[in-house]
Amino acid sequence: MLIGGDFNKKGKKLLQKLLELSEGETEAQISVEALNEAFKHERKEIRNLLEYLESTGCVKINTIGGPFLYGHISITEKGIYKASKK
């Protein structure tokens, strides 16, 4: 998977939305389907973004299953920091 500027921007926007939905709580489990409603990414794209963000320690995948492969995710402290960074 190639990671470029556009991909990174999408990842940051996804983190910012996740931060908003979780209200900054790292224990909050957010539905991937609900998260993607704000972006309308294709299934493969949202999966790639989530896998990348998990590999960097910004999100934690909590459940598997559902239309986007992953059911629920949560933001980590690192993800909160990255989402809040200007």
PDB file of N, CA, C and O in Angstrom:
ATOM      1  N   MET A   1       0.848  -1.172   0.000  1.00  0.00           N
ATOM      2  CA  MET A   1       0.000   0.000   0.000  1.00  0.00           C
ATOM      3  C   MET A   1       0.894   1.235   0.000  1.00  0.00           C
ATOM      4  O   MET A   1       1.804   1.352   0.821  1.00  0.00           O
ATOM      5  N   LEU A   2       0.631   2.142  -0.914  1.00  0.00           N
ATOM      6  CA  LEU A   2       1.360   3.393  -0.958  1.00  0.00           C
ATOM      7  C   LEU A   2       0.703   4.396  -0.028  1.00  0.00           C
ATOM      8  O   LEU A   2      -0.522   4.504   0.033  1.00  0.00           O
ATOM      9  N   ILE A   3       1.535   5.122   0.690  1.00  0.00           N
ATOM     10  CA  ILE A   3       1.008   6.110   1.617  1.00  0.00           C
ATOM     11  C   ILE A   3       1.546   7.462   1.180  1.00  0.00           C
ATOM     12  O   ILE A   3       2.752   7.707   1.202  1.00  0.00           O
ATOM     13  N   GLY A   4       0.628   8.330   0.783  1.00  0.00           N
ATOM     14  CA  GLY A   4       1.019   9.647   0.310  1.00  0.00           C
ATOM     15  C   GLY A   4       0.256  10.724   1.044  1.00  0.00           C
ATOM     16  O   GLY A   4      -0.451  10.458   2.016  1.00  0.00           O
ATOM     17  N   GLY A   5       0.409  11.939   0.566  1.00  0.00           N
ATOM     18  CA  GLY A   5      -0.196  13.099   1.204  1.00  0.00           C
ATOM     19  C   GLY A   5      -1.708  13.012   1.307  1.00  0.00           C
ATOM     20  O   GLY A   5      -2.277  13.311   2.357  1.00  0.00           O
ATOM     21  N   ASP A   6      -2.366  12.608   0.228  1.00  0.00           N
ATOM     22  CA  ASP A   6      -3.824  12.529   0.241  1.00  0.00           C
ATOM     23  C   ASP A   6      -4.300  11.468   1.228  1.00  0.00           C
ATOM     24  O   ASP A   6      -5.263  11.680   1.965  1.00  0.00           O
ATOM     25  N   PHE A   7      -3.620  10.331   1.235  1.00  0.00           N
ATOM     26  CA  PHE A   7      -3.952   9.252   2.159  1.00  0.00           C
ATOM     27  C   PHE A   7      -3.774   9.716   3.601  1.00  0.00           C
ATOM     28  O   PHE A   7      -4.618   9.436   4.453  1.00  0.00           O
ATOM     29  N   ASN A   8      -2.685  10.421   3.878  1.00  0.00           N
ATOM     30  CA  ASN A   8      -2.430  10.922   5.229  1.00  0.00           C
ATOM     31  C   ASN A   8      -3.459  11.961   5.653  1.00  0.00           C
ATOM     32  O   ASN A   8      -3.858  11.997   6.818  1.00  0.00           O
ATOM     33  N   LYS A   9      -3.893  12.802   4.725  1.00  0.00           N
ATOM     34  CA  LYS A   9      -4.927  13.792   5.039  1.00  0.00           C
ATOM     35  C   LYS A   9      -6.236  13.106   5.391  1.00  0.00           C
ATOM     36  O   LYS A   9      -6.921  13.507   6.332  1.00  0.00           O
ATOM     37  N   LYS A  10      -6.581  12.072   4.637  1.00  0.00           N
ATOM     38  CA  LYS A  10      -7.797  11.318   4.928  1.00  0.00           C
ATOM     39  C   LYS A  10      -7.696  10.647   6.294  1.00  0.00           C
ATOM     40  O   LYS A  10      -8.666  10.614   7.051  1.00  0.00           O
ATOM     41  N   GLY A  11      -6.525  10.119   6.600  1.00  0.00           N
ATOM     42  CA  GLY A  11      -6.308   9.490   7.900  1.00  0.00           C
ATOM     43  C   GLY A  11      -6.460  10.482   9.042  1.00  0.00           C
ATOM     44  O   GLY A  11      -7.047  10.159  10.075  1.00  0.00           O
ATOM     45  N   LYS A  12      -5.937  11.676   8.861  1.00  0.00           N
ATOM     46  CA  LYS A  12      -6.057  12.695   9.913  1.00  0.00           C
ATOM     47  C   LYS A  12      -7.516  13.119  10.085  1.00  0.00           C
ATOM     48  O   LYS A  12      -7.983  13.286  11.212  1.00  0.00           O
ATOM     49  N   LYS A  13      -8.235  13.293   8.982  1.00  0.00           N
ATOM     50  CA  LYS A  13      -9.655  13.662   9.075  1.00  0.00           C
ATOM     51  C   LYS A  13     -10.453  12.560   9.771  1.00  0.00           C
ATOM     52  O   LYS A  13     -11.351  12.839  10.566  1.00  0.00           O
ATOM     53  N   LEU A  14     -10.120  11.316   9.466  1.00  0.00           N
ATOM     54  CA  LEU A  14     -10.794  10.209  10.108  1.00  0.00           C
ATOM     55  C   LEU A  14     -10.505  10.223  11.615  1.00  0.00           C
ATOM     56  O   LEU A  14     -11.411  10.008  12.420  1.00  0.00           O
ATOM     57  N   LEU A  15      -9.257  10.472  11.994  1.00  0.00           N
ATOM     58  CA  LEU A  15      -8.902  10.562  13.410  1.00  0.00           C
ATOM     59  C   LEU A  15      -9.645  11.702  14.099  1.00  0.00           C
ATOM     60  O   LEU A  15     -10.124  11.543  15.222  1.00  0.00           O
ATOM     61  N   GLN A  16      -9.743  12.849  13.433  1.00  0.00           N
ATOM     62  CA  GLN A  16     -10.447  13.984  14.019  1.00  0.00           C
ATOM     63  C   GLN A  16     -11.919  13.660  14.246  1.00  0.00           C
ATOM     64  O   GLN A  16     -12.484  14.033  15.274  1.00  0.00           O
ATOM     65  N   LYS A  17     -12.546  12.970  13.296  1.00  0.00           N
ATOM     66  CA  LYS A  17     -13.949  12.578  13.454  1.00  0.00           C
ATOM     67  C   LYS A  17     -14.089  11.548  14.566  1.00  0.00           C
ATOM     68  O   LYS A  17     -15.034  11.601  15.354  1.00  0.00           O
ATOM     69  N   LEU A  18     -13.156  10.620  14.628  1.00  0.00           N
ATOM     70  CA  LEU A  18     -13.163   9.618  15.686  1.00  0.00           C
ATOM     71  C   LEU A  18     -13.007  10.282  17.055  1.00  0.00           C
ATOM     72  O   LEU A  18     -13.666   9.885  18.016  1.00  0.00           O
ATOM     73  N   LEU A  19     -12.157  11.271  17.143  1.00  0.00           N
ATOM     74  CA  LEU A  19     -11.988  12.022  18.393  1.00  0.00           C
ATOM     75  C   LEU A  19     -13.298  12.689  18.791  1.00  0.00           C
ATOM     76  O   LEU A  19     -13.696  12.652  19.956  1.00  0.00           O
ATOM     77  N   GLU A  20     -13.956  13.293  17.826  1.00  0.00           N
ATOM     78  CA  GLU A  20     -15.242  13.948  18.077  1.00  0.00           C
ATOM     79  C   GLU A  20     -16.291  12.940  18.559  1.00  0.00           C
ATOM     80  O   GLU A  20     -16.966  13.174  19.562  1.00  0.00           O
ATOM     81  N   LEU A  21     -16.425  11.832  17.850  1.00  0.00           N
ATOM     82  CA  LEU A  21     -17.430  10.827  18.191  1.00  0.00           C
ATOM     83  C   LEU A  21     -17.156  10.167  19.545  1.00  0.00           C
ATOM     84  O   LEU A  21     -18.087   9.820  20.271  1.00  0.00           O
ATOM     85  N   SER A  22     -15.882   9.999  19.878  1.00  0.00           N
ATOM     86  CA  SER A  22     -15.519   9.339  21.133  1.00  0.00           C
ATOM     87  C   SER A  22     -15.488  10.312  22.309  1.00  0.00           C
ATOM     88  O   SER A  22     -15.359   9.904  23.463  1.00  0.00           O
ATOM     89  N   GLU A  23     -15.605  11.600  22.003  1.00  0.00           N
ATOM     90  CA  GLU A  23     -15.514  12.652  23.021  1.00  0.00           C
ATOM     91  C   GLU A  23     -14.206  12.544  23.807  1.00  0.00           C
ATOM     92  O   GLU A  23     -14.148  12.861  24.995  1.00  0.00           O
ATOM     93  N   GLY A  24     -13.160  12.089  23.114  1.00  0.00           N
ATOM     94  CA  GLY A  24     -11.830  12.003  23.723  1.00  0.00           C
ATOM     95  C   GLY A  24     -11.646  10.836  24.679  1.00  0.00           C
ATOM     96  O   GLY A  24     -10.650  10.780  25.400  1.00  0.00           O
ATOM     97  N   GLU A  25     -12.586   9.909  24.694  1.00  0.00           N
ATOM     98  CA  GLU A  25     -12.506   8.746  25.585  1.00  0.00           C
ATOM     99  C   GLU A  25     -11.866   7.572  24.844  1.00  0.00           C
ATOM    100  O   GLU A  25     -12.398   7.109  23.835  1.00  0.00           O
ATOM    101  N   THR A  26     -10.739   7.096  25.337  1.00  0.00           N
ATOM    102  CA  THR A  26     -10.052   5.997  24.667  1.00  0.00           C
ATOM    103  C   THR A  26     -10.791   4.673  24.820  1.00  0.00           C
ATOM    104  O   THR A  26     -10.529   3.740  24.061  1.00  0.00           O
ATOM    105  N   GLU A  27     -11.692   4.569  25.764  1.00  0.00           N
ATOM    106  CA  GLU A  27     -12.452   3.331  25.962  1.00  0.00           C
ATOM    107  C   GLU A  27     -13.725   3.286  25.114  1.00  0.00           C
ATOM    108  O   GLU A  27     -14.357   2.234  25.012  1.00  0.00           O
ATOM    109  N   ALA A  28     -14.110   4.411  24.506  1.00  0.00           N
ATOM    110  CA  ALA A  28     -15.338   4.464  23.707  1.00  0.00           C
ATOM    111  C   ALA A  28     -15.159   3.638  22.440  1.00  0.00           C
ATOM    112  O   ALA A  28     -14.190   3.822  21.703  1.00  0.00           O
ATOM    113  N   GLN A  29     -16.093   2.731  22.192  1.00  0.00           N
ATOM    114  CA  GLN A  29     -16.066   1.920  20.986  1.00  0.00           C
ATOM    115  C   GLN A  29     -16.995   2.550  19.960  1.00  0.00           C
ATOM    116  O   GLN A  29     -18.204   2.644  20.169  1.00  0.00           O
ATOM    117  N   ILE A  30     -16.416   2.974  18.861  1.00  0.00           N
ATOM    118  CA  ILE A  30     -17.147   3.674  17.814  1.00  0.00           C
ATOM    119  C   ILE A  30     -17.381   2.732  16.639  1.00  0.00           C
ATOM    120  O   ILE A  30     -16.464   2.043  16.192  1.00  0.00           O
ATOM    121  N   SER A  31     -18.587   2.708  16.157  1.00  0.00           N
ATOM    122  CA  SER A  31     -18.944   1.885  15.007  1.00  0.00           C
ATOM    123  C   SER A  31     -18.242   2.415  13.757  1.00  0.00           C
ATOM    124  O   SER A  31     -18.312   3.605  13.450  1.00  0.00           O
ATOM    125  N   VAL A  32     -17.575   1.530  13.051  1.00  0.00           N
ATOM    126  CA  VAL A  32     -16.902   1.921  11.809  1.00  0.00           C
ATOM    127  C   VAL A  32     -17.941   2.383  10.787  1.00  0.00           C
ATOM    128  O   VAL A  32     -17.691   3.317  10.024  1.00  0.00           O
ATOM    129  N   GLU A  33     -19.083   1.742  10.772  1.00  0.00           N
ATOM    130  CA  GLU A  33     -20.141   2.132   9.845  1.00  0.00           C
ATOM    131  C   GLU A  33     -20.597   3.568  10.132  1.00  0.00           C
ATOM    132  O   GLU A  33     -20.772   4.359   9.205  1.00  0.00           O
ATOM    133  N   ALA A  34     -20.788   3.904  11.406  1.00  0.00           N
ATOM    134  CA  ALA A  34     -21.185   5.263  11.781  1.00  0.00           C
ATOM    135  C   ALA A  34     -20.083   6.270  11.453  1.00  0.00           C
ATOM    136  O   ALA A  34     -20.360   7.375  10.986  1.00  0.00           O
ATOM    137  N   LEU A  35     -18.846   5.883  11.699  1.00  0.00           N
ATOM    138  CA  LEU A  35     -17.711   6.759  11.400  1.00  0.00           C
ATOM    139  C   LEU A  35     -17.629   7.048   9.908  1.00  0.00           C
ATOM    140  O   LEU A  35     -17.375   8.184   9.508  1.00  0.00           O
ATOM    141  N   ASN A  36     -17.840   6.042   9.096  1.00  0.00           N
ATOM    142  CA  ASN A  36     -17.717   6.204   7.651  1.00  0.00           C
ATOM    143  C   ASN A  36     -18.872   6.987   7.036  1.00  0.00           C
ATOM    144  O   ASN A  36     -18.755   7.456   5.904  1.00  0.00           O
ATOM    145  N   GLU A  37     -19.979   7.139   7.748  1.00  0.00           N
ATOM    146  CA  GLU A  37     -21.090   7.929   7.227  1.00  0.00           C
ATOM    147  C   GLU A  37     -20.661   9.367   6.929  1.00  0.00           C
ATOM    148  O   GLU A  37     -21.202  10.003   6.025  1.00  0.00           O
ATOM    149  N   ALA A  38     -19.705   9.868   7.674  1.00  0.00           N
ATOM    150  CA  ALA A  38     -19.224  11.237   7.463  1.00  0.00           C
ATOM    151  C   ALA A  38     -18.350  11.350   6.216  1.00  0.00           C
ATOM    152  O   ALA A  38     -18.199  12.442   5.668  1.00  0.00           O
ATOM    153  N   PHE A  39     -17.776  10.245   5.764  1.00  0.00           N
ATOM    154  CA  PHE A  39     -16.801  10.297   4.666  1.00  0.00           C
ATOM    155  C   PHE A  39     -17.235   9.590   3.398  1.00  0.00           C
ATOM    156  O   PHE A  39     -16.835   9.990   2.305  1.00  0.00           O
ATOM    157  N   LYS A  40     -18.023   8.575   3.515  1.00  0.00           N
ATOM    158  CA  LYS A  40     -18.473   7.775   2.361  1.00  0.00           C
ATOM    159  C   LYS A  40     -17.305   7.145   1.602  1.00  0.00           C
ATOM    160  O   LYS A  40     -17.325   7.075   0.373  1.00  0.00           O
ATOM    161  N   HIS A  41     -16.286   6.687   2.338  1.00  0.00           N
ATOM    162  CA  HIS A  41     -15.172   5.980   1.702  1.00  0.00           C
ATOM    163  C   HIS A  41     -15.660   4.619   1.209  1.00  0.00           C
ATOM    164  O   HIS A  41     -16.628   4.067   1.733  1.00  0.00           O
ATOM    165  N   GLU A  42     -14.992   4.099   0.216  1.00  0.00           N
ATOM    166  CA  GLU A  42     -15.271   2.740  -0.229  1.00  0.00           C
ATOM    167  C   GLU A  42     -14.757   1.776   0.835  1.00  0.00           C
ATOM    168  O   GLU A  42     -13.895   2.125   1.641  1.00  0.00           O
ATOM    169  N   ARG A  43     -15.296   0.564   0.825  1.00  0.00           N
ATOM    170  CA  ARG A  43     -14.932  -0.420   1.849  1.00  0.00           C
ATOM    171  C   ARG A  43     -13.432  -0.666   1.917  1.00  0.00           C
ATOM    172  O   ARG A  43     -12.856  -0.719   3.004  1.00  0.00           O
ATOM    173  N   LYS A  44     -12.808  -0.816   0.772  1.00  0.00           N
ATOM    174  CA  LYS A  44     -11.365  -1.096   0.756  1.00  0.00           C
ATOM    175  C   LYS A  44     -10.573   0.091   1.293  1.00  0.00           C
ATOM    176  O   LYS A  44      -9.593  -0.090   2.016  1.00  0.00           O
ATOM    177  N   GLU A  45     -10.992   1.296   0.946  1.00  0.00           N
ATOM    178  CA  GLU A  45     -10.272   2.489   1.394  1.00  0.00           C
ATOM    179  C   GLU A  45     -10.365   2.664   2.904  1.00  0.00           C
ATOM    180  O   GLU A  45      -9.355   2.939   3.553  1.00  0.00           O
ATOM    181  N   ILE A  46     -11.556   2.511   3.475  1.00  0.00           N
ATOM    182  CA  ILE A  46     -11.695   2.671   4.928  1.00  0.00           C
ATOM    183  C   ILE A  46     -10.913   1.574   5.642  1.00  0.00           C
ATOM    184  O   ILE A  46     -10.298   1.826   6.679  1.00  0.00           O
ATOM    185  N   ARG A  47     -10.931   0.365   5.098  1.00  0.00           N
ATOM    186  CA  ARG A  47     -10.160  -0.725   5.700  1.00  0.00           C
ATOM    187  C   ARG A  47      -8.667  -0.403   5.687  1.00  0.00           C
ATOM    188  O   ARG A  47      -7.982  -0.592   6.692  1.00  0.00           O
ATOM    189  N   ASN A  48      -8.162   0.083   4.551  1.00  0.00           N
ATOM    190  CA  ASN A  48      -6.746   0.441   4.453  1.00  0.00           C
ATOM    191  C   ASN A  48      -6.384   1.570   5.416  1.00  0.00           C
ATOM    192  O   ASN A  48      -5.331   1.527   6.053  1.00  0.00           O
ATOM    193  N   LEU A  49      -7.246   2.574   5.524  1.00  0.00           N
ATOM    194  CA  LEU A  49      -6.996   3.673   6.464  1.00  0.00           C
ATOM    195  C   LEU A  49      -6.939   3.165   7.897  1.00  0.00           C
ATOM    196  O   LEU A  49      -6.048   3.542   8.658  1.00  0.00           O
ATOM    197  N   LEU A  50      -7.885   2.314   8.264  1.00  0.00           N
ATOM    198  CA  LEU A  50      -7.920   1.796   9.626  1.00  0.00           C
ATOM    199  C   LEU A  50      -6.720   0.904   9.927  1.00  0.00           C
ATOM    200  O   LEU A  50      -6.160   0.966  11.022  1.00  0.00           O
ATOM    201  N   GLU A  51      -6.329   0.090   8.979  1.00  0.00           N
ATOM    202  CA  GLU A  51      -5.156  -0.770   9.180  1.00  0.00           C
ATOM    203  C   GLU A  51      -3.894   0.078   9.336  1.00  0.00           C
ATOM    204  O   GLU A  51      -3.036  -0.218  10.168  1.00  0.00           O
ATOM    205  N   TYR A  52      -3.792   1.121   8.536  1.00  0.00           N
ATOM    206  CA  TYR A  52      -2.637   2.021   8.661  1.00  0.00           C
ATOM    207  C   TYR A  52      -2.641   2.711  10.023  1.00  0.00           C
ATOM    208  O   TYR A  52      -1.614   2.754  10.702  1.00  0.00           O
ATOM    209  N   LEU A  53      -3.795   3.252  10.425  1.00  0.00           N
ATOM    210  CA  LEU A  53      -3.875   3.957  11.703  1.00  0.00           C
ATOM    211  C   LEU A  53      -3.633   3.014  12.878  1.00  0.00           C
ATOM    212  O   LEU A  53      -3.077   3.426  13.896  1.00  0.00           O
ATOM    213  N   GLU A  54      -4.044   1.759  12.749  1.00  0.00           N
ATOM    214  CA  GLU A  54      -3.753   0.796  13.808  1.00  0.00           C
ATOM    215  C   GLU A  54      -2.251   0.494  13.856  1.00  0.00           C
ATOM    216  O   GLU A  54      -1.672   0.382  14.936  1.00  0.00           O
ATOM    217  N   SER A  55      -1.630   0.366  12.692  1.00  0.00           N
ATOM    218  CA  SER A  55      -0.194   0.046  12.652  1.00  0.00           C
ATOM    219  C   SER A  55       0.656   1.178  13.227  1.00  0.00           C
ATOM    220  O   SER A  55       1.771   0.944  13.694  1.00  0.00           O
ATOM    221  N   THR A  56       0.130   2.403  13.195  1.00  0.00           N
ATOM    222  CA  THR A  56       0.863   3.538  13.758  1.00  0.00           C
ATOM    223  C   THR A  56       0.495   3.782  15.218  1.00  0.00           C
ATOM    224  O   THR A  56       1.034   4.690  15.850  1.00  0.00           O
ATOM    225  N   GLY A  57      -0.427   2.972  15.760  1.00  0.00           N
ATOM    226  CA  GLY A  57      -0.797   3.097  17.162  1.00  0.00           C
ATOM    227  C   GLY A  57      -1.815   4.179  17.460  1.00  0.00           C
ATOM    228  O   GLY A  57      -1.977   4.576  18.613  1.00  0.00           O
ATOM    229  N   CYS A  58      -2.508   4.663  16.430  1.00  0.00           N
ATOM    230  CA  CYS A  58      -3.476   5.748  16.620  1.00  0.00           C
ATOM    231  C   CYS A  58      -4.889   5.253  16.911  1.00  0.00           C
ATOM    232  O   CYS A  58      -5.678   5.966  17.531  1.00  0.00           O
ATOM    233  N   VAL A  59      -5.212   4.054  16.476  1.00  0.00           N
ATOM    234  CA  VAL A  59      -6.521   3.475  16.763  1.00  0.00           C
ATOM    235  C   VAL A  59      -6.329   2.030  17.202  1.00  0.00           C
ATOM    236  O   VAL A  59      -5.300   1.405  16.945  1.00  0.00           O
ATOM    237  N   LYS A  60      -7.348   1.528  17.869  1.00  0.00           N
ATOM    238  CA  LYS A  60      -7.377   0.128  18.273  1.00  0.00           C
ATOM    239  C   LYS A  60      -8.626  -0.488  17.657  1.00  0.00           C
ATOM    240  O   LYS A  60      -9.730   0.029  17.832  1.00  0.00           O
ATOM    241  N   ILE A  61      -8.452  -1.584  16.941  1.00  0.00           N
ATOM    242  CA  ILE A  61      -9.587  -2.290  16.364  1.00  0.00           C
ATOM    243  C   ILE A  61     -10.131  -3.215  17.442  1.00  0.00           C
ATOM    244  O   ILE A  61      -9.430  -4.104  17.925  1.00  0.00           O
ATOM    245  N   ASN A  62     -11.395  -2.997  17.816  1.00  0.00           N
ATOM    246  CA  ASN A  62     -11.991  -3.736  18.928  1.00  0.00           C
ATOM    247  C   ASN A  62     -12.812  -4.934  18.493  1.00  0.00           C
ATOM    248  O   ASN A  62     -12.786  -5.973  19.152  1.00  0.00           O
ATOM    249  N   THR A  63     -13.547  -4.805  17.382  1.00  0.00           N
ATOM    250  CA  THR A  63     -14.361  -5.921  16.913  1.00  0.00           C
ATOM    251  C   THR A  63     -14.208  -6.083  15.411  1.00  0.00           C
ATOM    252  O   THR A  63     -13.969  -5.123  14.678  1.00  0.00           O
ATOM    253  N   ILE A  64     -14.352  -7.311  14.981  1.00  0.00           N
ATOM    254  CA  ILE A  64     -14.276  -7.656  13.565  1.00  0.00           C
ATOM    255  C   ILE A  64     -15.689  -7.999  13.105  1.00  0.00           C
ATOM    256  O   ILE A  64     -16.463  -8.598  13.851  1.00  0.00           O
ATOM    257  N   GLY A  65     -16.020  -7.617  11.875  1.00  0.00           N
ATOM    258  CA  GLY A  65     -17.313  -7.961  11.303  1.00  0.00           C
ATOM    259  C   GLY A  65     -18.060  -6.723  10.863  1.00  0.00           C
ATOM    260  O   GLY A  65     -17.733  -5.606  11.264  1.00  0.00           O
ATOM    261  N   GLY A  66     -19.046  -6.928  10.054  1.00  0.00           N
ATOM    262  CA  GLY A  66     -19.821  -5.813   9.542  1.00  0.00           C
ATOM    263  C   GLY A  66     -19.429  -5.481   8.118  1.00  0.00           C
ATOM    264  O   GLY A  66     -18.527  -6.103   7.556  1.00  0.00           O
ATOM    265  N   PRO A  67     -20.098  -4.510   7.536  1.00  0.00           N
ATOM    266  CA  PRO A  67     -19.887  -4.192   6.119  1.00  0.00           C
ATOM    267  C   PRO A  67     -18.501  -3.631   5.794  1.00  0.00           C
ATOM    268  O   PRO A  67     -18.118  -3.606   4.625  1.00  0.00           O
ATOM    269  N   PHE A  68     -17.745  -3.184   6.788  1.00  0.00           N
ATOM    270  CA  PHE A  68     -16.428  -2.598   6.530  1.00  0.00           C
ATOM    271  C   PHE A  68     -15.304  -3.460   7.090  1.00  0.00           C
ATOM    272  O   PHE A  68     -14.204  -2.961   7.326  1.00  0.00           O
ATOM    273  N   LEU A  69     -15.564  -4.747   7.305  1.00  0.00           N
ATOM    274  CA  LEU A  69     -14.650  -5.724   7.874  1.00  0.00           C
ATOM    275  C   LEU A  69     -14.475  -5.521   9.376  1.00  0.00           C
ATOM    276  O   LEU A  69     -14.518  -6.484  10.142  1.00  0.00           O
ATOM    277  N   TYR A  70     -14.279  -4.278   9.797  1.00  0.00           N
ATOM    278  CA  TYR A  70     -14.125  -3.993  11.221  1.00  0.00           C
ATOM    279  C   TYR A  70     -15.434  -3.421  11.746  1.00  0.00           C
ATOM    280  O   TYR A  70     -16.079  -2.605  11.088  1.00  0.00           O
ATOM    281  N   GLY A  71     -15.816  -3.860  12.937  1.00  0.00           N
ATOM    282  CA  GLY A  71     -17.083  -3.421  13.510  1.00  0.00           C
ATOM    283  C   GLY A  71     -16.945  -2.159  14.349  1.00  0.00           C
ATOM    284  O   GLY A  71     -17.652  -1.176  14.126  1.00  0.00           O
ATOM    285  N   HIS A  72     -16.020  -2.190  15.330  1.00  0.00           N
ATOM    286  CA  HIS A  72     -15.845  -1.056  16.243  1.00  0.00           C
ATOM    287  C   HIS A  72     -14.361  -0.784  16.451  1.00  0.00           C
ATOM    288  O   HIS A  72     -13.537  -1.698  16.477  1.00  0.00           O
ATOM    289  N   ILE A  73     -14.051   0.484  16.595  1.00  0.00           N
ATOM    290  CA  ILE A  73     -12.679   0.904  16.864  1.00  0.00           C
ATOM    291  C   ILE A  73     -12.699   1.909  18.005  1.00  0.00           C
ATOM    292  O   ILE A  73     -13.746   2.448  18.363  1.00  0.00           O
ATOM    293  N   SER A  74     -11.524   2.147  18.564  1.00  0.00           N
ATOM    294  CA  SER A  74     -11.392   3.200  19.566  1.00  0.00           C
ATOM    295  C   SER A  74     -10.116   3.977  19.269  1.00  0.00           C
ATOM    296  O   SER A  74      -9.184   3.462  18.652  1.00  0.00           O
ATOM    297  N   ILE A  75     -10.097   5.210  19.716  1.00  0.00           N
ATOM    298  CA  ILE A  75      -8.929   6.061  19.515  1.00  0.00           C
ATOM    299  C   ILE A  75      -7.970   5.850  20.690  1.00  0.00           C
ATOM    300  O   ILE A  75      -8.403   5.602  21.816  1.00  0.00           O
ATOM    301  N   THR A  76      -6.700   5.949  20.426  1.00  0.00           N
ATOM    302  CA  THR A  76      -5.684   5.806  21.469  1.00  0.00           C
ATOM    303  C   THR A  76      -5.204   7.191  21.893  1.00  0.00           C
ATOM    304  O   THR A  76      -5.569   8.198  21.285  1.00  0.00           O
ATOM    305  N   GLU A  77      -4.391   7.230  22.931  1.00  0.00           N
ATOM    306  CA  GLU A  77      -3.806   8.506  23.358  1.00  0.00           C
ATOM    307  C   GLU A  77      -2.985   9.125  22.220  1.00  0.00           C
ATOM    308  O   GLU A  77      -3.028  10.336  22.003  1.00  0.00           O
ATOM    309  N   LYS A  78      -2.248   8.296  21.508  1.00  0.00           N
ATOM    310  CA  LYS A  78      -1.460   8.781  20.364  1.00  0.00           C
ATOM    311  C   LYS A  78      -2.388   9.338  19.292  1.00  0.00           C
ATOM    312  O   LYS A  78      -2.091  10.366  18.684  1.00  0.00           O
ATOM    313  N   GLY A  79      -3.513   8.661  19.057  1.00  0.00           N
ATOM    314  CA  GLY A  79      -4.482   9.140  18.077  1.00  0.00           C
ATOM    315  C   GLY A  79      -5.091  10.483  18.478  1.00  0.00           C
ATOM    316  O   GLY A  79      -5.315  11.349  17.633  1.00  0.00           O
ATOM    317  N   ILE A  80      -5.354  10.646  19.766  1.00  0.00           N
ATOM    318  CA  ILE A  80      -5.874  11.926  20.265  1.00  0.00           C
ATOM    319  C   ILE A  80      -4.869  13.030  20.009  1.00  0.00           C
ATOM    320  O   ILE A  80      -5.222  14.124  19.568  1.00  0.00           O
ATOM    321  N   TYR A  81      -3.613  12.731  20.292  1.00  0.00           N
ATOM    322  CA  TYR A  81      -2.541  13.716  20.064  1.00  0.00           C
ATOM    323  C   TYR A  81      -2.453  14.080  18.582  1.00  0.00           C
ATOM    324  O   TYR A  81      -2.398  15.259  18.231  1.00  0.00           O
ATOM    325  N   LYS A  82      -2.442  13.068  17.715  1.00  0.00           N
ATOM    326  CA  LYS A  82      -2.342  13.333  16.265  1.00  0.00           C
ATOM    327  C   LYS A  82      -3.547  14.100  15.736  1.00  0.00           C
ATOM    328  O   LYS A  82      -3.398  14.989  14.897  1.00  0.00           O
ATOM    329  N   ALA A  83      -4.737  13.764  16.222  1.00  0.00           N
ATOM    330  CA  ALA A  83      -5.959  14.434  15.767  1.00  0.00           C
ATOM    331  C   ALA A  83      -5.993  15.897  16.226  1.00  0.00           C
ATOM    332  O   ALA A  83      -6.530  16.757  15.528  1.00  0.00           O
ATOM    333  N   SER A  84      -5.426  16.171  17.382  1.00  0.00           N
ATOM    334  CA  SER A  84      -5.452  17.522  17.953  1.00  0.00           C
ATOM    335  C   SER A  84      -4.331  18.407  17.402  1.00  0.00           C
ATOM    336  O   SER A  84      -4.410  19.633  17.480  1.00  0.00           O
ATOM    337  N   LYS A  85      -3.308  17.794  16.854  1.00  0.00           N
ATOM    338  CA  LYS A  85      -2.150  18.510  16.331  1.00  0.00           C
ATOM    339  C   LYS A  85      -2.528  19.300  15.086  1.00  0.00           C
ATOM    340  O   LYS A  85      -3.190  18.775  14.191  1.00  0.00           O
ATOM    341  N   LYS A  86      -2.114  20.544  15.028  1.00  0.00           N
ATOM    342  CA  LYS A  86      -2.422  21.409  13.868  1.00  0.00           C
ATOM    343  C   LYS A  86      -1.529  21.109  12.707  1.00  0.00           C
ATOM    344  O   LYS A  86      -1.650  21.739  11.656  1.00  0.00           O
TER     345      LYS A  86
END
